[in-house]
Amino acid sequence: MRAVKVIINGIVQGVGFRPFIYRLAKIHHLSGWVFNSSRGVEISAQGLPAGIDAFLSDIKSQLPPQAFIDHIAVSEAQPEAHVGFSIRDSLGGEGITRISPDIALCPDCLEEMMDEKDRRYDYPFINCTNCGPRFSIIKNTPYDRPQTTMSAFIMCPICQKEYEDPEDRRFHAQPNACPDCGPQYWLCGSDGSKIAEADEAINKTARLLMAGDILAIKGIGGFHLACDAGNDSVVKKLRDRKHRPDKPLALMCGSLEDVRAICEVNDQEAKVLMSSQAPIVLLNKLENRKWEIGRLSEFVAAGNNYLGVMLPYAPVHHLLFKKLKKISPGFEALVMTSGNIQDDPVVIGNREAFGKLSAIADHFLLNDREIENRNDDSIVFWTEAGDTQAGNFQIVRHSRGYAPNPINLPVPVPPILAVGGEMKNVFCLASGYKAYVSQHIGEMDNTATLEFFEEMVGKYQKWFKIKPEIIVHDLHPNYLTTKWAMEQGGVPLRAIQHHKAHILSTLADNGKIIPAIGVAFDGTGYGDDGKIWGGEFFVFDGINIERTGHLEYLPLPGGEVSIKKPYRIAAAYSKYLLNQLPVNLMPKDSREELEVIAKQLESGFNLAWTSSLGRLFDAVSAMLGVCRRITFEAQAAMALENCLTLGINERYGYDITEEKGMILVSIKSLWEQLTADILAGKDAGVCSAKFHNTIVDFTLLMCDNSRSKTGISTVALSGGVFQNRYLLNRIRQGLLRKNYQVLVHRQVPTNDGGIALGQILMNIDK
């Protein structure tokens, strides 16, 4: 007889792990017990040595679908007088275990929900140990029903029997419920009056959507605002009410076939669309698609080559599309955008929804299961790597389905809280080799988002039992996150420059702390010299990270006002580089404003200086007339990418100079040639391609210069500009052809949603 004690850590709670262990123990004729604790899953097993060996081997090779093991500790023990194998009640304690992200509805539950003979037929809260809400309903660890918002619902005898049967798929499925004992949906008007309940509420919702209404629909991690994506007038109405005139709207399609009717979908994209994470995937629109009336409004993503599409992931979504298809068999897509008002976090409460969304939504589809942790939809895109390296997914927004999975760090760190940046805020809590990256928090420019940030920082510390000994923040003194960090008395503070954090983030994301050349391209970051950085080159020697080059400093008149009016940046660059104002290329109502800008350049009043590549994108976009005013971040840069003509190999000129040991990229030649092309009537798409190719060319040259001086052949790419697929692919392919190792983001966004992970490693930057 052999006896062992086993502690398993990872995603092992809320995913059917204990019944899995129970069944394995029975197969191998073992006695003992298993239970959840704050350390993970703890097991005591004894039996014949061959049975123990097979049991331990099968744990690793036959995991439940949603389980993931970080570590298994096995120790020999003395045999005890066990009778059979049992599943014991959970215990608390000082250790920690991972919390599972929310999981999309599994095929088994979907089949049951669509079966008229099943007791959960058409029940919009069906789930099992392989699917359903986790992160969004948890209050504390270990993950047991009393620690979730499902504690308000007492299981009926049949559900309780399932819950207690180790052989059942719903054994200890904490959200387990049925129509007799679980949460319910109902439909209300915008005044709160109840219109319909249960199945009729969802039927009525489908009819209202088809009739042109906007619905606020409560889901897993928050509310969505939904409408018929084929109805021009209602899509425009949604944009007007939400004050979102231009930014693309997310779509939900009923099936993969429906997605393929409007988008190109490769095998990798199809796989992630149907994955348990079920994120929004940015897909190429079908080329030359002429949208039939009633199928997809041109106002969903006007002028954009991509559509953000997801498949149903909550039971209520599947039921809605079932009803919609019954009304209109050819129905393909709903607009399914975040249920919030501009820049606020997504709404999660019923009362909150009426308070914030009643001016937008005509009706509300509500339920009585509380959302404990708001969790917006994640966004990803697939990018081809080309040449010798496989492609990969890039996360644009890290949230539902991914948070709060930890990232394994390449080096241990003390207990640290990194508060991230101002835009697309995500914070990171870390200790040892584990970094817990939060869900998307949002734009840190209002009280509601700050309160959300503070709430989740507190919860992460409680769940993962990490009390920060250091708080790391961005170098920018006016960021709300910086100010918040300054107010946390008694904890040492560290500041790290924005773009250095970007590069360290890429390294951490790839599990490497190795010498690397860093390329950080984005819109804004406060520099060590007080200027606005954003077109940066670094060298990291394994300990220190130093800026070695950048795009030349160019004038930014008026700061924020110019970011919203890119034609101002174009005018300033023309005046500075060519000593002329491009009056004939600018909007007619801007001529007086251009003269003011010229005077600003002469006097230096209210003038900032920037090396930002993002601002250069804005300026070129305005010069080409592609986008002269913006209503959302990166709009001008996106428009410039979307208008690009493929197959153009020409580029504009530029110069590489050295100033006080810093290598500068000078763009005077680029601006002269671009201006000449515009005046000659060259197509904007051709000019955009030449501009993109210029960036690729000088990036490769700057990396070659760094390699020749340092011998380093690894390049780390980071920053929001690398969400531009053309640029990312061309730069990566060019570097691979030159035998570089290229590191890009995989687990956190390349935009500012990833910098908190890099801030965690700031101790390396002495």
Long-range contacts (C-beta under 8 A, 24 or more apart in sequence): 1-46, 1-47, 1-48, 1-79, 2-46, 2-47, 2-48, 2-49, 2-52, 2-76, 2-79, 3-32, 3-44, 3-45, 3-46, 3-76, 3-77, 3-78, 3-79, 3-80, 4-43, 4-44, 4-45, 4-46, 4-52, 4-56, 4-74, 4-75, 4-76, 4-77, 5-42, 5-43, 5-44, 5-74, 5-75, 5-76, 5-77, 6-42, 6-43, 6-44, 6-45, 6-56, 6-59, 6-72, 6-73, 6-74, 6-75, 7-39, 7-40, 7-41, 7-42, 7-43, 7-72, 7-73, 8-40, 8-41, 8-42, 8-43, 8-59, 8-69, 8-71, 8-72, 8-73, 9-39, 9-40, 9-41, 9-69, 9-70, 9-71, 9-72, 9-97, 9-98, 10-40, 10-67, 10-68, 10-69, 10-70, 10-71, 10-97, 10-98, 11-66, 11-67, 11-68, 11-98, 11-100, 11-405, 12-40, 12-41, 12-67, 12-68, 12-69, 12-97, 12-98, 13-40, 13-41, 13-97, 13-98, 13-99, 13-100, 13-141, 13-142, 13-143, 14-99, 14-100, 14-129, 14-134, 14-143, 14-173, 14-174, 15-64, 15-65, 15-66, 15-67, 15-100, 15-129, 15-130, 16-64, 16-66, 16-67, 16-128, 16-129, 16-130, 16-169, 16-171, 16-172, 16-173, 17-41, 17-64, 17-67, 18-87, 18-166, 18-171, 18-172, 19-87, 19-129, 19-166, 19-167, 19-168, 19-171, 19-172, 20-62, 20-63, 20-64, 20-67, 21-59, 22-85, 22-87, 22-166, 23-166, 23-167, 24-55, 24-58, 24-59, 24-62, 25-55, 25-85, 26-85, 27-58, 28-52, 28-54, 28-55, 28-58, 30-55, 30-85, 31-82, 31-83, 31-84, 31-85, 32-80, 32-82, 32-85, 32-86, 33-82, 33-85, 33-86, 33-87, 33-88, 34-85, 34-86, 34-87, 34-88, 35-87, 35-88, 35-89, 35-90, 35-91, 36-90, 36-91, 36-97, 36-142, 36-143, 36-144, 37-90, 37-91, 37-92, 37-93, 37-95, 37-97, 37-142, 38-91, 38-92, 38-93, 38-94, 38-95, 38-96, 38-97, 38-141, 38-142, 38-465, 39-93, 39-95, 39-96, 39-97, 40-95, 40-97, 41-97, 44-77, 44-80, 44-82, 45-85, 46-77, 46-79, 46-80, 46-82, 64-129, 64-130, 65-106, 65-130, 65-276, 66-100, 66-103, 66-129, 66-130, 66-131, 66-276, 68-98, 70-98, 70-406, 70-408, 87-166, 87-171, 87-172, 90-142, 90-144, 91-142, 92-142, 94-465, 95-465, 96-141, 96-463, 96-464, 96-465, 97-141, 97-142, 98-404, 98-405, 98-406, 99-134, 99-135, 99-138, 99-141, 99-143, 99-404, 99-463, 100-134, 100-135, 100-143, 101-134, 101-135, 101-277, 101-400, 101-401, 101-402, 101-403, 101-404, 101-405, 102-132, 102-133, 102-134, 102-135, 102-136, 102-220, 102-221, 102-375, 102-400, 102-401, 103-130, 103-131, 103-132, 103-133, 103-134, 103-276, 103-401, 104-131, 104-275, 104-276, 104-277, 104-278, 104-313, 104-314, 104-401, 105-131, 105-132, 105-312, 105-313, 105-314, 105-315, 105-318, 106-130, 106-131, 106-276, 108-169, 109-315, 110-315, 110-318, 113-315, 113-318, 113-319, 114-318, 114-322, 119-158, 119-178, 119-179, 120-178, 120-179, 122-199, 122-202, 122-319, 123-178, 123-179, 123-182, 123-315, 124-185, 124-202, 124-314, 124-315, 124-316, 124-319, 124-367, 125-175, 125-177, 125-182, 125-183, 125-315, 125-367, 125-369, 126-315, 127-170, 127-173, 127-175, 127-176, 127-177, 127-315, 128-169, 128-170, 128-173, 128-176, 129-169, 129-170, 129-171, 129-172, 129-173, 130-169, 131-276, 132-173, 132-175, 133-175, 133-220, 133-221, 133-369, 135-221, 135-373, 135-375, 135-400, 135-403, 135-404, 135-439, 136-220, 136-221, 136-371, 136-372, 136-373, 136-374, 136-375, 136-400, 137-174, 137-175, 137-369, 137-370, 137-371, 137-372, 137-373, 138-372, 138-373, 138-463, 139-372, 140-462, 140-463, 141-463, 143-174, 144-172, 144-174, 145-174, 148-174, 148-175, 148-372, 149-369, 149-370, 149-371, 149-372, 150-174, 150-175, 150-176, 150-177, 150-369, 152-368, 152-369, 152-370, 153-177, 153-181, 153-182, 153-183, 153-369, 154-181, 155-181, 156-180, 156-181, 182-369, 183-367, 183-368, 183-369, 184-367, 184-368, 185-316, 185-365, 185-366, 185-367, 186-365, 186-366, 186-367, 187-363, 187-364, 187-365, 187-366, 188-363, 188-364, 188-366, 189-362, 189-363, 189-364, 190-354, 190-358, 190-361, 190-362, 190-363, 190-364, 191-358, 192-354, 195-363, 201-365, 202-316, 202-319, 202-320, 202-323, 202-365, 203-323, 205-320, 205-323, 205-363, 205-365, 206-320, 206-323, 206-324, 206-326, 206-327, 207-323, 207-327, 208-362, 208-363, 209-320, 209-324, 209-334, 210-324, 210-327, 210-328, 210-331, 213-362, 213-363, 214-238, 214-241, 214-360, 214-361, 214-362, 214-363, 215-361, 215-362, 215-363, 215-364, 215-365, 216-339, 216-347, 216-353, 216-357, 216-360, 216-361, 216-363, 216-364, 216-365, 217-316, 217-320, 217-339, 217-364, 217-365, 218-350, 218-353, 218-364, 218-365, 218-366, 218-367, 218-371, 219-314, 219-316, 219-317, 220-313, 220-314, 220-371, 220-375, 220-400, 221-346, 221-348, 221-371, 221-373, 221-374, 221-375, 221-376, 221-377, 221-399, 221-400, 221-439, 222-338, 222-339, 222-340, 222-346, 222-347, 222-348, 222-371, 222-374, 222-375, 222-376, 223-338, 223-339, 223-340, 223-346, 223-347, 223-348, 223-353, 223-357, 224-336, 224-337, 224-338, 224-339, 225-335, 225-336, 225-337, 225-338, 225-339, 225-357, 225-360, 225-361, 226-252, 226-334, 226-335, 226-336, 226-337, 227-334, 227-335, 228-334, 228-335, 229-296, 229-297, 229-300, 229-332, 229-333, 229-334, 229-335, 230-293, 230-294, 230-295, 230-296, 230-297, 230-331, 230-332, 230-333, 231-294, 231-297, 232-297, 232-298, 232-299, 235-297, 235-299, 235-300, 235-335, 236-299, 238-335, 238-337, 238-360, 239-299, 241-359, 241-360, 242-337, 242-341, 242-342, 242-360, 243-342, 244-337, 244-342, 244-631, 244-632, 245-631, 246-302, 246-630, 246-631, 246-632, 246-635, 247-631, 247-632, 247-635, 248-300, 248-301, 248-304, 248-306, 248-307, 248-308, 249-300, 249-301, 249-308, 249-335, 249-337, 250-280, 250-308, 250-309, 250-310, 250-335, 250-336, 250-337, 250-338, 250-377, 250-379, 251-296, 251-300, 251-307, 251-308, 251-309, 251-310, 251-333, 251-334, 251-335, 251-336, 252-309, 252-310, 252-311, 252-312, 252-317, 252-321, 252-333, 252-334, 252-336, 253-309, 253-310, 253-311, 253-332, 253-333, 254-311, 254-312, 254-321, 254-324, 254-325, 254-331, 254-332, 254-333, 255-311, 255-321, 256-311, 258-332, 258-333, 259-283, 259-309, 259-311, 261-286, 261-295, 261-332, 262-286, 262-289, 262-291, 262-295, 262-296, 262-307, 262-309, 262-332, 262-333, 263-307, 263-309, 266-382, 268-382, 268-391, 268-393, 269-382, 272-380, 272-382, 272-393, 273-309, 273-310, 273-311, 274-311, 275-401, 276-401, 277-378, 277-400, 277-401, 277-402, 278-310, 278-311, 278-313, 278-401, 279-310, 279-377, 279-378, 279-379, 279-380, 279-400, 279-401, 279-402, 280-308, 280-309, 280-310, 280-377, 280-378, 280-379, 280-380, 280-397, 281-308, 281-309, 281-310, 281-379, 281-380, 281-381, 281-382, 282-306, 282-307, 282-308, 282-379, 282-380, 282-381, 282-396, 283-307, 283-308, 283-309, 283-381, 294-328, 294-330, 295-330, 295-332, 295-333, 296-332, 296-333, 300-335, 303-639, 303-642, 304-638, 304-642, 305-641, 305-642, 306-381, 308-379, 309-333, 310-336, 310-377, 313-401, 316-365, 316-367, 338-376, 338-377, 343-442, 343-443, 343-445, 343-446, 343-449, 344-442, 344-446, 344-448, 344-449, 345-374, 345-376, 345-441, 345-442, 345-448, 345-449, 345-452, 346-374, 346-375, 346-376, 347-374, 348-374, 373-439, 373-456, 373-459, 374-439, 374-452, 375-399, 375-400, 375-403, 375-439, 376-400, 376-439, 376-440, 378-402, 378-440, 381-723, 381-725, 383-725, 383-728, 383-729, 383-744, 384-729, 385-729, 385-732, 385-733, 385-736, 385-742, 386-729, 386-732, 386-733, 386-736, 387-733, 387-736, 387-737, 388-736, 389-732, 389-736, 389-742, 392-744, 392-746, 393-746, 394-722, 394-723, 394-728, 394-744, 394-745, 394-746, 394-749, 394-750, 395-745, 395-746, 395-747, 395-748, 395-749, 395-753, 396-723, 396-749, 396-751, 396-753, 397-424, 397-440, 397-749, 397-753, 398-426, 398-437, 398-439, 398-440, 398-747, 398-748, 398-749, 398-753, 398-754, 399-439, 399-440, 400-439, 402-439, 402-747, 403-437, 403-438, 403-439, 403-440, 404-436, 404-437, 404-438, 404-439, 404-460, 404-463, 405-437, 406-434, 406-435, 406-436, 406-437, 407-434, 407-435, 407-437, 407-508, 407-509, 407-747, 407-748, 407-757, 408-433, 408-434, 408-435, 408-511, 409-433, 409-434, 409-435, 409-508, 409-511, 409-760, 409-761, 410-507, 410-508, 410-511, 410-512, 410-513, 411-513, 411-761, 411-764, 413-760, 413-761, 413-763, 414-469, 414-470, 414-763, 415-466, 415-467, 415-468, 415-469, 415-470, 416-468, 416-469, 416-470, 416-471, 416-472, 416-760, 417-457, 417-461, 417-466, 417-468, 417-470, 417-471, 417-472, 418-471, 418-472, 418-473, 418-756, 418-757, 418-759, 418-760, 418-762, 419-453, 419-457, 419-471, 419-472, 419-473, 419-474, 419-481, 419-482, 419-484, 419-485, 419-756, 419-759, 420-474, 420-481, 420-752, 420-753, 420-755, 420-756, 420-759, 421-474, 421-476, 421-479, 421-481, 421-498, 421-752, 421-755, 421-756, 422-474, 422-476, 422-479, 422-480, 422-481, 422-752, 423-633, 423-751, 423-752, 424-749, 424-751, 424-752, 424-753, 425-449, 425-453, 425-481, 425-752, 425-753, 426-748, 426-749, 426-753, 426-754, 426-756, 427-453, 427-456, 427-457, 427-460, 427-481, 427-756, 428-756, 428-757, 428-759, 428-760, 429-457, 429-460, 429-461, 429-464, 429-466, 429-468, 430-466, 430-760, 431-464, 431-466, 434-464, 435-508, 435-757, 435-760, 436-460, 436-464, 436-466, 437-747, 437-748, 437-756, 437-757, 438-756, 440-753, 444-479, 444-480, 444-481, 445-480, 450-480, 450-484, 453-481, 453-484, 454-484, 470-494, 472-496, 472-759, 472-760, 472-762, 473-759, 474-498, 474-501, 474-526, 474-755, 474-759, 475-526, 475-527, 475-528, 476-525, 476-526, 477-526, 494-762, 494-763, 496-758, 496-759, 496-762, 496-765, 497-525, 497-526, 497-527, 497-528, 497-533, 498-525, 498-526, 498-527, 498-533, 498-755, 499-525, 499-527, 499-533, 499-534, 499-536, 499-538, 499-547, 499-718, 499-719, 500-538, 500-545, 500-547, 500-758, 500-762, 500-765, 501-755, 501-756, 501-758, 501-759, 501-762, 502-718, 502-719, 502-750, 502-754, 502-755, 502-758, 503-538, 503-540, 503-545, 503-716, 503-718, 503-758, 504-540, 504-545, 504-757, 504-758, 504-759, 504-761, 504-762, 504-764, 504-765, 505-718, 505-745, 505-748, 505-754, 505-755, 505-756, 505-757, 505-758, 505-759, 506-716, 506-717, 506-718, 506-743, 506-744, 506-745, 506-750, 506-754, 506-758, 507-540, 507-716, 507-743, 507-758, 507-761, 508-757, 508-758, 508-760, 508-761, 509-743, 509-745, 509-746, 509-747, 509-748, 509-754, 509-757, 510-716, 510-743, 510-746, 512-714, 512-743, 513-542, 513-761, 513-764, 514-542, 514-714, 515-539, 515-540, 515-541, 515-542, 515-710, 515-712, 515-714, 516-540, 516-712, 516-714, 516-715, 516-716, 516-743, 517-703, 517-706, 517-707, 517-710, 517-712, 517-714, 517-715, 517-716, 518-545, 518-715, 518-716, 518-718, 519-699, 519-702, 519-703, 519-715, 519-716, 519-717, 519-718, 519-719, 519-731, 520-718, 520-719, 521-613, 521-614, 521-719, 521-720, 521-721, 521-722, 522-612, 522-613, 522-614, 522-719, 522-720, 522-721, 522-751, 522-752, 523-563, 523-612, 523-614, 523-615, 523-633, 523-634, 523-720, 523-721, 524-563, 524-610, 524-612, 524-614, 525-612, 527-611, 531-608, 531-609, 531-610, 531-611, 532-556, 532-608, 532-609, 532-610, 532-611, 532-612, 532-615, 533-610, 533-611, 533-612, 534-610, 534-611, 534-612, 534-613, 534-614, 534-615, 534-719, 535-611, 535-612, 535-613, 535-616, 535-665, 536-611, 537-663, 537-702, 537-703, 537-706, 539-706, 539-710, 539-712, 540-716, 541-710, 542-764, 543-764, 543-766, 544-764, 544-765, 544-766, 545-764, 545-765, 547-662, 548-662, 548-663, 548-706, 549-662, 549-663, 549-664, 549-665, 549-702, 549-705, 549-706, 550-611, 550-662, 550-663, 550-664, 550-665, 551-611, 551-612, 551-613, 551-616, 551-664, 551-665, 551-667, 552-611, 552-664, 552-665, 552-666, 552-667, 553-609, 553-610, 553-611, 554-609, 554-610, 554-611, 554-615, 554-616, 554-667, 555-600, 555-601, 555-607, 555-608, 555-609, 555-610, 556-607, 556-608, 556-609, 556-610, 556-612, 556-615, 557-597, 557-600, 557-601, 557-606, 557-607, 557-608, 558-600, 558-606, 559-606, 559-608, 563-615, 563-618, 563-630, 564-629, 564-630, 565-590, 565-628, 565-629, 565-630, 566-618, 566-619, 566-621, 566-622, 566-627, 566-628, 566-629, 566-630, 566-636, 567-622, 567-628, 567-629, 568-593, 568-597, 569-615, 569-618, 569-619, 569-622, 570-618, 570-619, 570-620, 570-622, 570-623, 571-597, 571-598, 572-597, 572-600, 572-601, 572-619, 573-616, 573-619, 573-671, 574-623, 574-671, 574-675, 575-601, 576-601, 577-667, 577-668, 577-671, 577-672, 578-668, 578-671, 578-672, 578-675, 582-623, 582-675, 585-623, 585-625, 585-675, 585-678, 585-679, 586-622, 586-628, 587-628, 613-695, 613-719, 613-721, 614-720, 614-721, 616-667, 617-721, 620-674, 620-687, 620-688, 620-691, 623-674, 623-675, 623-678, 624-678, 624-684, 624-687, 624-688, 625-684, 626-684, 626-688, 634-720, 634-723, 637-721, 637-724, 640-688, 640-691, 641-688, 641-692, 641-724, 641-725, 641-726, 641-727, 643-684, 643-685, 643-688, 644-685, 644-688, 644-689, 644-692, 644-726, 645-683, 645-685, 645-686, 645-688, 645-689, 646-689, 647-689, 648-686, 648-689, 648-690, 648-693, 649-693, 650-689, 650-690, 650-693, 651-690, 651-693, 651-694, 651-696, 651-697, 652-690, 652-691, 652-693, 652-694, 653-694, 654-694, 654-697, 654-698, 656-698, 656-701, 656-702, 656-705, 663-702, 663-705, 665-698, 665-702, 670-694, 692-724, 692-726, 692-727, 692-730, 693-730, 695-727, 695-731, 696-727, 696-730, 696-731, 696-734, 699-731, 699-734, 700-731, 700-734, 700-735, 700-738, 703-735, 703-738, 703-740, 704-738, 707-740, 713-739, 713-740, 713-741, 714-740, 714-741, 714-742, 714-743, 715-740, 715-741, 715-742, 715-743, 716-743, 717-742, 717-743, 717-744, 717-750, 718-745, 718-750, 718-754, 718-758, 719-750, 719-751, 720-750, 720-751, 720-752, 722-750, 723-750, 723-751
